[in-house]
Amino acid sequence: MTSKKFSKYLSIAIALLCALAFVVKFGTPALLRAYIVTGIGDCQKTPLFCKAPLEQIKDPVIDKEYIKGLALYEFPKLTVFAPKNFTAVQERITKVYYKRVKRPHRGPVIYLLYQKPDFFMGLFPQLKKQGINSDYEFIRRIMYARLDNIKNLIDSFFVIMKGVFIPDLGSENNIAMAEFTLGSKKGFINYGLGLKDNYFDCNIIDSRAGFFKVYIKDRGAQLDLNKVLAIISTIEKAP
């Protein structure tokens, strides 16, 4: 996704919230769906809009021997263990690394992001009136948002945010989505597995309600879901 397109999606999402009173009074589910289809696309163009987590991963057994073979990457905001041949990059929320952006890293790369507790609640305080009171609930609503389930403005907002929030995962027809708990961490993993490359988008809330996003471009398809779970089990906020 280009910076221009990302800004367009985010502007639409904010505009939807600002127009809450009008749409609640005059809008219908069909009208809201039509608005999104016209502005962004339908499930045929963007299959992700009609996908949601189908798998529940609860405290899987982590391969500690695999972790021993990983390298420690330390950044100002976080630390993580990852494969030695991966390039690790700490990102900022203002730096767009989402869909189809040309990056200088041609090999396997892992992008890492950390935000303090209530980051998203600070961006969208209006959502508290809708019963969304934590960053985890914000992320959960994004992951479970579906174009075919839109009933009101808030549903529409989260479908649009889904297109913003989930990065390029290869062919969207092959994307799998899962919810997980991993010790003191919980969150969501979206992934696409291919013959040559794999993609993993991990959204993690830790025990202190801090938010981590781990986006892996697995060039050469070296990783599987179990290895990625082992990697994200090691991510921590920097001291």
C-alpha positions as CSV (number, residue, x, y, z in Angstrom):
1,M,0.0,0.0,0.0
2,T,1.4,3.4,-0.9
3,S,1.6,6.3,1.5
4,K,-1.1,8.1,-0.5
5,K,-3.5,5.1,-0.3
6,F,-2.8,4.6,3.4
7,S,-3.6,8.2,4.1
8,K,-6.8,7.8,2.1
9,Y,-8.0,4.8,4.1
10,L,-7.2,6.4,7.4
11,S,-8.9,9.6,6.4
12,I,-12.0,7.7,5.5
13,A,-12.0,5.9,8.8
14,I,-11.7,9.1,10.8
15,A,-14.4,10.7,8.6
16,L,-16.8,7.8,9.4
17,L,-16.4,8.4,13.1
18,C,-16.9,12.1,12.8
19,A,-20.1,11.4,10.9
20,L,-21.5,9.1,13.5
21,A,-24.7,11.0,14.4
22,F,-25.7,11.5,10.7
23,V,-25.1,7.9,9.7
24,V,-26.8,6.4,12.8
25,K,-29.9,8.4,11.9
26,F,-30.0,7.9,8.2
27,G,-27.7,5.0,7.4
28,T,-28.6,1.4,6.7
29,P,-26.3,-1.7,6.6
30,A,-26.8,-1.9,2.8
31,L,-25.9,1.8,2.4
32,L,-22.8,1.4,4.5
33,R,-21.6,-1.7,2.7
34,A,-22.2,0.1,-0.6
35,Y,-20.1,3.0,0.6
36,I,-17.2,0.8,1.4
37,V,-17.5,-1.3,-1.8
38,T,-17.5,1.9,-3.9
39,G,-14.7,3.6,-2.1
40,I,-12.4,0.6,-1.4
41,G,-13.6,-2.6,-2.9
42,D,-15.6,-5.8,-2.3
43,C,-14.7,-9.2,-1.0
44,Q,-13.7,-10.3,-4.5
45,K,-11.2,-7.5,-4.9
46,T,-10.1,-7.7,-1.2
47,P,-10.9,-11.2,0.1
48,L,-9.5,-10.1,3.5
49,F,-12.7,-8.1,4.1
50,C,-14.7,-11.4,4.4
51,K,-12.2,-13.3,6.5
52,A,-11.9,-13.6,10.3
53,P,-9.9,-15.7,12.7
54,L,-11.0,-19.3,12.5
55,E,-8.2,-20.9,14.7
56,Q,-7.7,-20.6,18.4
57,I,-4.1,-21.2,19.5
58,K,-3.9,-21.6,23.3
59,D,-0.5,-21.7,24.9
60,P,1.3,-23.9,22.4
61,V,4.4,-25.8,23.3
62,I,7.4,-23.6,22.4
63,D,10.5,-25.2,21.0
64,K,13.2,-23.9,23.4
65,E,15.9,-25.5,21.4
66,Y,14.9,-23.6,18.4
67,I,15.1,-20.3,20.4
68,K,18.6,-21.2,21.5
69,G,19.7,-21.0,17.8
70,L,18.2,-17.5,17.3
71,A,20.1,-14.2,17.5
72,L,19.2,-11.4,20.0
73,Y,18.1,-8.2,18.3
74,E,18.1,-5.2,20.6
75,F,16.4,-1.9,19.8
76,P,15.5,1.3,21.8
77,K,11.9,0.2,22.4
78,L,12.1,-3.6,22.3
79,T,14.1,-6.8,22.1
80,V,13.5,-10.1,20.3
81,F,15.2,-13.3,19.3
82,A,15.0,-14.0,15.5
83,P,16.9,-16.0,12.9
84,K,20.4,-14.8,12.3
85,N,20.0,-14.4,8.5
86,F,17.0,-12.1,8.9
87,T,17.3,-8.3,8.8
88,A,15.4,-6.8,11.8
89,V,14.0,-3.3,11.6
90,Q,12.3,-1.3,14.3
91,E,9.4,0.7,12.8
92,R,7.4,3.7,13.9
93,I,3.6,4.0,13.5
94,T,4.1,7.0,11.2
95,K,6.3,5.0,8.8
96,V,4.1,3.1,6.4
97,Y,5.4,-0.4,5.8
98,Y,2.0,-2.0,4.9
99,K,1.0,-3.3,1.5
100,R,3.2,-3.4,-1.6
101,V,5.6,-0.7,-0.5
102,K,9.1,-1.0,-2.1
103,R,11.6,-1.7,0.6
104,P,15.4,-1.8,0.4
105,H,15.5,-5.2,2.1
106,R,15.5,-8.0,-0.6
107,G,16.1,-10.9,1.8
108,P,14.1,-12.2,4.7
109,V,13.2,-9.3,7.0
110,I,11.3,-8.8,10.2
111,Y,9.7,-5.4,11.0
112,L,9.0,-4.6,14.6
113,L,6.8,-2.0,16.3
114,Y,6.0,-1.1,19.9
115,Q,3.5,1.3,21.3
116,K,2.7,2.1,24.9
117,P,-0.6,1.0,26.5
118,D,-3.8,2.8,25.3
119,F,-2.1,4.0,22.1
120,F,-5.2,3.3,19.9
121,M,-7.6,4.4,22.6
122,G,-5.7,7.8,22.5
123,L,-6.1,8.0,18.7
124,F,-9.8,7.1,18.8
125,P,-11.3,8.1,22.2
126,Q,-14.8,8.2,20.6
127,L,-14.8,4.4,20.5
128,K,-15.1,4.3,24.3
129,K,-18.7,5.4,23.9
130,Q,-19.2,2.2,21.9
131,G,-17.9,0.0,24.7
132,I,-14.4,-0.4,23.2
133,N,-12.1,0.4,26.2
134,S,-8.7,-1.2,25.4
135,D,-6.2,-1.6,22.7
136,Y,-6.8,-5.4,22.7
137,E,-10.5,-4.9,22.1
138,F,-9.7,-2.4,19.3
139,I,-7.4,-5.0,17.6
140,R,-10.0,-7.8,18.1
141,R,-12.7,-5.7,16.4
142,I,-10.4,-5.1,13.4
143,M,-9.6,-8.8,13.1
144,Y,-13.2,-10.0,13.3
145,A,-14.6,-7.2,11.1
146,R,-16.3,-8.5,7.9
147,L,-17.9,-6.6,5.1
148,D,-20.8,-9.0,5.0
149,N,-21.5,-8.5,8.7
150,I,-21.8,-4.7,8.6
151,K,-24.8,-3.5,10.7
152,N,-23.7,0.0,11.7
153,L,-21.1,2.7,11.4
154,I,-18.7,1.2,13.9
155,D,-18.7,-2.1,11.9
156,S,-17.9,-0.1,8.8
157,F,-15.0,1.7,10.6
158,F,-13.4,-1.5,11.6
159,V,-13.7,-3.0,8.1
160,I,-11.9,0.0,6.7
161,M,-9.2,-0.2,9.5
162,K,-8.7,-3.9,8.6
163,G,-7.6,-2.8,5.1
164,V,-5.2,-0.3,6.7
165,F,-3.9,-2.4,9.6
166,I,-3.1,-5.8,8.0
167,P,0.0,-5.6,5.7
168,D,0.7,-7.5,2.5
169,L,0.4,-11.2,3.1
170,G,0.8,-12.5,-0.5
171,S,-2.3,-13.9,-2.1
172,E,-5.3,-12.8,0.0
173,N,-7.2,-15.9,-1.0
174,N,-4.7,-18.0,0.9
175,I,-4.6,-15.9,4.1
176,A,-5.3,-17.7,7.4
177,M,-6.2,-15.8,10.6
178,A,-5.8,-17.0,14.2
179,E,-6.3,-15.8,17.7
180,F,-3.7,-16.8,20.3
181,T,-2.6,-16.8,23.9
182,L,1.0,-17.3,24.6
183,G,1.9,-17.1,28.3
184,S,1.4,-13.5,29.4
185,K,0.9,-12.4,25.8
186,K,-2.3,-12.6,23.6
187,G,-3.2,-11.4,20.2
188,F,-3.7,-12.3,16.6
189,I,-1.6,-13.8,13.8
190,N,-2.5,-13.5,10.1
191,Y,-0.4,-15.4,7.7
192,G,0.0,-16.5,4.1
193,L,2.1,-19.5,3.2
194,G,3.6,-19.9,-0.3
195,L,6.0,-22.1,-2.2
196,K,8.7,-19.4,-2.3
197,D,7.8,-16.9,0.4
198,N,5.8,-16.7,3.6
199,Y,4.3,-13.7,5.3
200,F,3.3,-13.3,8.9
201,D,1.5,-10.4,10.6
202,C,1.5,-10.7,14.4
203,N,-0.4,-8.3,16.7
204,I,0.5,-8.8,20.3
205,I,-0.7,-7.3,23.6
206,D,1.6,-8.0,26.6
207,S,0.8,-8.3,30.3
208,R,1.2,-4.6,30.7
209,A,-1.2,-3.8,27.8
210,G,1.7,-2.7,25.6
211,F,1.2,-3.3,21.8
212,F,3.7,-5.1,19.5
213,K,3.4,-5.6,15.8
214,V,5.7,-8.1,14.1
215,Y,5.5,-8.3,10.3
216,I,7.7,-11.0,8.8
217,K,8.6,-11.3,5.1
218,D,10.0,-14.8,5.0
219,R,11.8,-14.9,1.8
220,G,12.7,-18.5,0.9
221,A,9.9,-19.9,3.1
222,Q,12.2,-20.8,6.0
223,L,9.6,-20.4,8.8
224,D,6.3,-22.0,9.8
225,L,3.7,-21.0,12.3
226,N,5.3,-22.8,15.2
227,K,8.7,-21.1,14.6
228,V,6.9,-17.7,14.4
229,L,5.2,-18.4,17.7
230,A,8.5,-19.2,19.2
231,I,9.9,-15.9,17.9
232,I,7.1,-13.7,19.2
233,S,7.2,-15.5,22.5
234,T,10.6,-13.8,23.1
235,I,9.6,-10.2,22.3
236,E,9.8,-7.8,25.2
237,K,9.7,-4.1,25.8
238,A,13.2,-2.7,26.3
239,P,14.2,-1.9,29.9
